[in-house]
Amino acid sequence: MVTSTNSHKIGEGLPEWLNNVTLEKAIAQQVGDFKRISNVTTENAAKPGENFTSLIMHVTAEAEMPDGTTKTATFILKAHHVNAFMANILERLRLFAREEEIYQKILPKFEHLYSEVGKTVQFAPKAFVFDRDMGVDYVLLENLKMKQYKHAHRLDGLDMDHMKEVLKKIAEFHAASACYVEHYGMFGEDFTVGLFNEKNKTLLKEFNASGAFLSQLKKWKNGQQYYDKLADSDEFLVDRLLEDQRVNSRQFNVLNHSDLWTNNIMFQYDAFGKIKNTLLVDFQMSKYGSPAYDLYYLILSSAKKDIKLAKFDYMIRFYYDNLIENLKLLQYHRPLPKLHSIHATLFRNGLAAYMVVSKVLPLAMLDKTDDVKLENYTADESKLKSDMFGNQKYCAAMTELLPWLDNRGLLDWK
């Protein structure tokens, strides 16, 4: 195999270290043995209005094969953003270190646990590495769009068919994580503690400030009663978050994806539009703890409006049945969790539900505009928050969600 590269074209505004990247091994894994690489192009993958905490790039390589034909290898490359402010936050929170370990070490072991019992499971796109250490944090993945994977429509929400596929996948993921602990020992501190520690307290308070949400809440129909309950929440919210995120060894725990919403789920369809496979992406926030975190995150952020609350308990049952099936298949040795214990952990983690509807849902429901860009988190944060919490569709959704949360006691977390 000849590995010379005639040219590597780097898109405008991308980091200079990309000029020194070589991808011979990764390209060979995609296309097989080749004669030479004729061209490599790296471009920014973000479209106007998309909001990424990382720099996302498309990498395309043309490889000349031994028979004279040409094959194309394509990758998605994630790296620290050129925005110094965001790069510093990513480094401080160890988001790339966490995600790299997930893709390179943990997910292969999850999938191996299933292969040993005769079940083929894939959780995420295949991960690759550069030929040599570049001294930078990155994640290099196959481009799922080349296999016709795509996102569901974010603003519409996921219908029941899509929700069931994601719930099946996350049940497989959770079951594998529980059995992983039995086989390989506890996850490291990046996952058992993660970003929820005292040294990040100031940053967490900045990220989770509720002022913009609460000021809009007062204006909503029947919002005053909820405002009165939540008005002083910033005084203790982060302390309670840190308390809730401590792993409780007396309960059933799993590795949560922890950012489980429409934009981080990709679907592959057959010719008739039926879902063939579902894969997860973006594991930077993964955290070990109660499965309530993923369940609230997924259902409250991404389920279609007409099923989000009406079918909530049905979806929990569907998840639970699949969880138990996979725990049994993987020969989990500890007592199997009961359905009532899943409901109990949902009740105990009411703050997680509130965080989803007040922090994640307004972003999930926000129309893409040129104003909603990464730079505007720092350049015009007030404009972004005004658009998020002033969105009429979001306001309408919250007039149903807040009573539901309150009636379940999920706002009583002071």
KOLVEXDO-11455 format. One record per residue (C-alpha): y, x, z. Coordinates in steps of 0.05 Angstrom, whole numbers, always signed. Example, Ala and Ser with C-alpha at 12.3 -4.5 7.8 and 13.67 -1.06 7.14 Angstrom:
2
PT  north   east     up
PT    -90   +246   +156
PT    -21   +273   +143
//
This chain:
414
PT  north   east     up
PT     +0     +0     +0
PT    +68    +28    -20
PT   +123     +7    +28
PT   +187    +28     -6
PT   +245    -22     -8
PT   +295    -19    -64
PT   +348    -62    -30
PT   +362    -99    +34
PT   +421   -147    +27
PT   +454   -167    +92
PT   +497   -230    +96
PT   +569   -226   +116
PT   +583   -226   +191
PT   +512   -205   +210
PT   +498   -146   +257
PT   +495    -76   +226
PT   +428    -59   +258
PT   +394   -105   +208
PT   +405    -50   +155
PT   +352     -7   +191
PT   +299    -61   +200
PT   +233    -53   +163
PT   +182   -109   +156
PT   +122    -80   +119
PT    +70   -102   +170
PT   +100   -172   +176
PT   +104   -180   +101
PT    +32   -157    +93
PT    +10   -208   +144
PT    +41   -263   +102
PT    +23   -242    +30
PT    -33   -191    +38
PT    -35   -119    +12
PT    +22   -107    -36
PT    +46    -51    -81
PT   +120    -49    -64
PT   +176    -90    -34
PT   +228   -102    -88
PT   +281   -138    -48
PT   +297   -162    +23
PT   +354   -211    +37
PT   +379   -232   +106
PT   +427   -291   +111
PT   +457   -333   +166
PT   +415   -397   +171
PT   +466   -439   +210
PT   +501   -494   +172
PT   +571   -518   +189
PT   +569   -562   +250
PT   +503   -535   +276
PT   +505   -509   +347
PT   +461   -450   +364
PT   +463   -406   +425
PT   +430   -351   +384
PT   +442   -321   +316
PT   +391   -353   +269
PT   +377   -318   +203
PT   +334   -329   +141
PT   +297   -266   +118
PT   +267   -268    +48
PT   +226   -211    +20
PT   +199   -203    -51
PT   +134   -164    -54
PT   +103   -137   -119
PT    +28   -147   -115
PT    -25    -99   -143
PT    -37   -145   -203
PT    +36   -143   -222
PT    +54   -212   -195
PT   +108   -225   -143
PT    +99   -261    -77
PT   +154   -283    -29
PT   +150   -275    +46
PT   +199   -315    +88
PT   +218   -310   +161
PT   +264   -339   +213
PT   +298   -285   +255
PT   +331   -301   +321
PT   +376   -249   +354
PT   +434   -243   +401
PT   +496   -277   +374
PT   +552   -233   +347
PT   +596   -274   +394
PT   +601   -225   +453
PT   +610   -280   +504
PT   +546   -315   +484
PT   +507   -249   +476
PT   +525   -231   +548
PT   +501   -298   +574
PT   +435   -292   +535
PT   +424   -223   +563
PT   +441   -243   +634
PT   +394   -303   +632
PT   +338   -264   +599
PT   +328   -318   +547
PT   +302   -272   +493
PT   +255   -235   +541
PT   +226   -301   +561
PT   +217   -327   +491
PT   +187   -262   +465
PT   +134   -264   +520
PT   +118   -336   +503
PT   +108   -322   +429
PT    +74   -254   +433
PT    +31   -260   +496
PT    +26   -330   +527
PT    +17   -376   +467
PT    -39   -334   +437
PT    -76   -340   +503
PT    -64   -415   +506
PT    -93   -422   +436
PT   -151   -376   +454
PT   -170   -420   +513
PT   -178   -478   +464
PT   -216   -437   +413
PT   -267   -418   +466
PT   -285   -492   +474
PT   -286   -506   +400
PT   -217   -537   +390
PT   -165   -509   +343
PT    -95   -517   +370
PT    -30   -487   +345
PT    +32   -495   +387
PT    +87   -458   +349
PT   +102   -418   +287
PT    +67   -351   +279
PT   +106   -293   +309
PT   +115   -223   +279
PT   +147   -158   +300
PT   +189   -105   +265
PT   +153    -41   +244
PT   +190     -2   +297
PT   +230    -15   +360
PT   +303    -28   +342
PT   +327    -29   +414
PT   +350   -102   +407
PT   +323   -168   +431
PT   +297   -213   +375
PT   +244   -263   +356
PT   +214   -261   +285
PT   +177   -323   +263
PT   +146   -353   +201
PT   +191   -402   +165
PT   +158   -469   +177
PT   +199   -503   +123
PT   +157   -464    +72
PT    +98   -505    +97
PT   +138   -569    +91
PT   +152   -576   +165
PT   +217   -611   +181
PT   +255   -644   +238
PT   +257   -718   +249
PT   +326   -750   +244
PT   +361   -732   +309
PT   +409   -791   +312
PT   +355   -842   +298
PT   +309   -817   +353
PT   +233   -811   +351
PT   +192   -874   +339
PT   +127   -886   +375
PT    +84   -851   +323
PT   +126   -788   +330
PT   +130   -794   +406
PT    +54   -798   +411
PT    +45   -736   +370
PT    +94   -697   +413
PT    +64   -724   +478
PT     -5   -702   +453
PT    +21   -633   +438
PT    +57   -625   +504
PT     -5   -651   +541
PT    -45   -596   +507
PT     +9   -545   +524
PT    +12   -566   +597
PT    -64   -567   +605
PT    -70   -498   +575
PT    -15   -472   +622
PT    -52   -499   +683
PT   -117   -466   +660
PT    -80   -402   +642
PT    -63   -392   +715
PT   -136   -398   +733
PT   -157   -347   +680
PT    -99   -297   +680
PT    -61   -308   +744
PT     +9   -336   +758
PT    +64   -331   +707
PT   +117   -278   +720
PT   +184   -287   +753
PT   +219   -303   +687
PT   +179   -368   +688
PT   +170   -384   +762
PT   +244   -372   +778
PT   +277   -363   +710
PT   +352   -374   +708
PT   +351   -418   +771
PT   +368   -365   +822
PT   +427   -350   +868
PT   +455   -294   +825
PT   +466   -344   +769
PT   +497   -397   +814
PT   +568   -388   +789
PT   +545   -392   +716
PT   +503   -453   +731
PT   +563   -488   +763
PT   +604   -474   +701
PT   +551   -500   +654
PT   +536   -562   +695
PT   +607   -583   +715
PT   +609   -659   +712
PT   +684   -672   +709
PT   +687   -693   +635
PT   +626   -739   +643
PT   +652   -771   +707
PT   +721   -784   +678
PT   +690   -823   +621
PT   +641   -858   +668
PT   +698   -892   +704
PT   +720   -924   +639
PT   +653   -954   +620
PT   +634  -1026   +635
PT   +605  -1029   +706
PT   +615   -953   +709
PT   +655   -953   +773
PT   +594   -965   +818
PT   +559   -905   +788
PT   +622   -863   +791
PT   +627   -878   +865
PT   +556   -854   +875
PT   +565   -790   +833
PT   +638   -772   +843
PT   +626   -714   +890
PT   +562   -690   +856
PT   +590   -623   +833
PT   +595   -603   +906
PT   +519   -601   +915
PT   +488   -609   +845
PT   +472   -536   +833
PT   +446   -526   +904
PT   +400   -584   +893
PT   +379   -557   +824
PT   +360   -491   +856
PT   +321   -527   +909
PT   +285   -573   +860
PT   +267   -515   +814
PT   +229   -477   +867
PT   +155   -482   +851
PT   +119   -530   +898
PT    +48   -502   +903
PT    +23   -566   +935
PT    +33   -606   +870
PT     +5   -601   +800
PT    +47   -552   +761
PT    +52   -532   +688
PT    +92   -488   +643
PT   +147   -533   +616
PT   +179   -522   +548
PT   +243   -543   +584
PT   +285   -556   +521
PT   +241   -609   +491
PT   +285   -650   +445
PT   +285   -669   +372
PT   +316   -605   +346
PT   +260   -563   +377
PT   +203   -604   +347
PT   +178   -598   +275
PT   +132   -645   +239
PT    +88   -635   +178
PT    +71   -698   +137
PT    +18   -716    +86
PT    +32   -748    +18
PT    +35   -817    +51
PT    +86   -797   +104
PT    +35   -794   +160
PT    +43   -738   +211
PT     -7   -682   +199
PT    +15   -633   +252
PT    +69   -621   +304
PT    +96   -554   +326
PT   +146   -533   +379
PT   +201   -481   +373
PT   +253   -449   +419
PT   +220   -429   +484
PT   +279   -393   +515
PT   +285   -441   +574
PT   +210   -446   +591
PT   +199   -456   +666
PT   +138   -466   +710
PT   +140   -528   +754
PT   +132   -603   +753
PT   +113   -636   +687
PT   +169   -686   +703
PT   +219   -638   +671
PT   +188   -641   +601
PT   +173   -715   +606
PT   +243   -735   +625
PT   +273   -686   +575
PT   +232   -711   +516
PT   +234   -786   +529
PT   +306   -794   +553
PT   +336   -747   +501
PT   +295   -762   +439
PT   +257   -828   +440
PT   +283   -883   +396
PT   +329   -931   +433
PT   +282   -991   +430
PT   +224   -953   +463
PT   +261   -904   +509
PT   +261   -950   +569
PT   +217  -1008   +547
PT   +157   -963   +535
PT   +173   -907   +585
PT   +114   -921   +631
PT    +68   -931   +571
PT    +88   -862   +545
PT    +75   -831   +613
PT     +6   -862   +613
PT     -7   -838   +542
PT    +13   -767   +563
PT    -29   -771   +625
PT    -93   -793   +589
PT    -85   -735   +539
PT    -70   -686   +596
PT   -134   -705   +633
PT   -175   -702   +569
PT   -152   -631   +555
PT   -159   -607   +627
PT   -231   -630   +626
PT   -243   -597   +558
PT   -215   -531   +584
PT   -257   -538   +648
PT   -200   -539   +696
PT   -230   -524   +765
PT   -179   -554   +812
PT   -174   -628   +828
PT   -149   -668   +769
PT    -80   -698   +779
PT    -78   -774   +789
PT    -31   -819   +749
PT     +5   -839   +813
PT    +19   -766   +828
PT    +52   -759   +760
PT    +95   -820   +776
PT   +109   -791   +845
PT   +135   -725   +816
PT   +178   -765   +767
PT   +208   -801   +826
PT   +220   -737   +866
PT   +255   -705   +807
PT   +308   -758   +794
PT   +360   -703   +786
PT   +322   -678   +725
PT   +330   -747   +693
PT   +404   -749   +710
PT   +414   -680   +680
PT   +382   -701   +614
PT   +424   -764   +606
PT   +489   -731   +627
PT   +481   -662   +595
PT   +430   -665   +538
PT   +434   -736   +511
PT   +509   -733   +494
PT   +496   -672   +451
PT   +435   -703   +419
PT   +475   -765   +400
PT   +536   -727   +374
PT   +547   -730   +299
PT   +552   -663   +266
PT   +623   -646   +248
PT   +660   -583   +232
PT   +689   -586   +302
PT   +622   -579   +336
PT   +610   -505   +328
PT   +588   -450   +374
PT   +657   -419   +377
PT   +687   -483   +402
PT   +647   -479   +467
PT   +698   -427   +487
PT   +754   -441   +438
PT   +761   -516   +451
PT   +712   -538   +503
PT   +754   -599   +522
PT   +751   -624   +450
PT   +675   -617   +448
PT   +666   -654   +515
PT   +714   -708   +493
PT   +673   -720   +431
PT   +608   -718   +470
PT   +626   -766   +526
PT   +673   -809   +487
PT   +621   -824   +434
PT   +614   -900   +432
PT   +539   -897   +417
PT   +529   -853   +477
PT   +571   -899   +521
PT   +529   -959   +498
PT   +464   -922   +512
PT   +488   -904   +583
PT   +503   -977   +600
PT   +427   -987   +596
PT   +405   -919   +622
PT   +446   -917   +686
PT   +421   -983   +714
PT   +350   -962   +696
PT   +358   -896   +733
PT   +391   -930   +792
PT   +339   -984   +798
PT   +285   -931   +801
PT   +322   -892   +855
PT   +333   -834   +808
PT   +406   -827   +825
PT   +393   -820   +900
PT   +385   -744   +900
PT   +442   -724   +946
//
